[in-house]
């Protein structure tokens, strides 16, 4: 009987670079959205991407893959990027203040 690989094994060679791309795409979409409705949708996408990146990073650490540092850096960049204020929120914060 021939060996039939699992569906996720076909993505094996691309997995080290898919995770950082998903992380950066989620962070970019969440930070660049302007309208409130689009921002809520983007934050949901960002949260889903963060869960996916965390799950895959945990899998690579447990499996002792060579790309674990790339995946852990991706999850770290997502956490730091989520706490970093966007330029729009920083300017709107001081919009009504008068500086003497």
Secondary structure per residue as TSV (DSSP state, phi and psi in degrees):
chain	resnum	aa	ss	phi	psi
A	1	X	-	360.0	129.3
A	2	X	-	-72.5	152.6
A	3	X	-	-78.3	125.4
A	4	X	-	-109.4	114.5
A	5	X	-	-72.8	155.1
A	6	X	-	-66.2	158.1
A	7	X	G	-63.5	-31.3
A	8	X	G	-80.1	-15.1
A	9	X	G	-72.0	-20.2
A	10	X	G	-72.1	-18.4
A	11	X	G	-93.6	5.4
A	12	X	G	-52.9	-49.3
A	13	X	G	-68.0	-23.5
A	14	X	G	-95.3	-11.2
A	15	X	H	-58.8	-39.6
A	16	X	H	-61.5	-26.3
A	17	X	H	-105.0	-14.7
A	18	X	H	-71.4	-40.7
A	19	X	H	-62.7	-48.9
A	20	X	H	-63.4	-33.3
A	21	X	H	-66.7	-41.4
A	22	X	H	-64.7	-40.5
A	23	X	H	-63.9	-46.9
A	24	X	H	-69.0	-36.3
A	25	X	H	-65.0	-43.3
A	26	X	H	-64.1	-42.2
A	27	X	H	-67.0	-41.6
A	28	X	H	-65.2	-43.5
A	29	X	H	-64.9	-41.4
A	30	X	H	-68.5	-35.8
A	31	X	H	-84.9	-23.2
A	32	X	H	-98.1	-1.2
A	33	X	-	-78.7	137.8
A	34	X	-	-103.8	-46.0
A	35	X	S	-76.6	155.4
A	36	X	H	-65.7	-41.5
A	37	X	H	-65.6	-42.7
A	38	X	H	-67.2	-35.4
A	39	X	H	-66.2	-39.9
A	40	X	H	-63.4	-42.3
A	41	X	H	-66.0	-40.9
A	42	X	H	-66.1	-36.7
A	43	X	H	-67.7	-34.8
A	44	X	H	-65.9	-42.0
A	45	X	H	-63.3	-40.4
A	46	X	H	-63.4	-43.1
A	47	X	H	-64.0	-41.6
A	48	X	H	-64.9	-40.5
A	49	X	H	-66.2	-36.2
A	50	X	H	-67.1	-40.3
A	51	X	H	-64.5	-41.3
A	52	X	H	-65.0	-44.8
A	53	X	H	-65.6	-40.2
A	54	X	H	-64.9	-40.2
A	55	X	H	-65.3	-45.0
A	56	X	H	-69.2	-37.0
A	57	X	H	-63.8	-41.8
A	58	X	H	-63.5	-39.4
A	59	X	H	-63.7	-41.8
A	60	X	H	-70.4	-33.1
A	61	X	H	-68.9	-44.7
A	62	X	H	-66.4	-34.0
A	63	X	H	-84.1	-5.5
A	64	X	T	58.0	43.8
A	65	X	-	-74.0	157.9
A	66	X	T	-72.8	-17.5
A	67	X	T	-95.6	18.2
A	68	X	H	-63.9	-32.5
A	69	X	H	-69.5	-34.1
A	70	X	H	-67.0	-42.5
A	71	X	H	-70.7	-39.2
A	72	X	H	-69.0	-33.7
A	73	X	H	-66.2	-36.4
A	74	X	H	-64.4	-44.8
A	75	X	H	-68.1	-35.0
A	76	X	H	-65.0	-40.1
A	77	X	H	-65.7	-34.8
A	78	X	H	-68.0	-39.8
A	79	X	H	-67.3	-46.1
A	80	X	H	-65.8	-40.3
A	81	X	H	-65.1	-31.9
A	82	X	H	-71.8	-31.3
A	83	X	H	-87.8	-15.8
A	84	X	S	-77.7	125.8
A	85	X	-	-71.1	143.8
A	86	X	-	-79.7	162.4
A	87	X	H	-66.1	-33.4
A	88	X	H	-66.0	-42.8
A	89	X	H	-69.5	-34.4
A	90	X	H	-69.9	-36.7
A	91	X	H	-77.5	-33.6
A	92	X	H	-70.4	-23.3
A	93	X	H	-68.8	-36.3
A	94	X	T	-103.3	12.5
A	95	X	T	-67.3	-37.7
A	96	X	T	-95.3	1.0
A	97	X	-	-89.9	144.8
A	98	X	-	-105.4	126.8
A	99	X	-	-98.8	126.9
A	100	X	-	-100.5	360.0
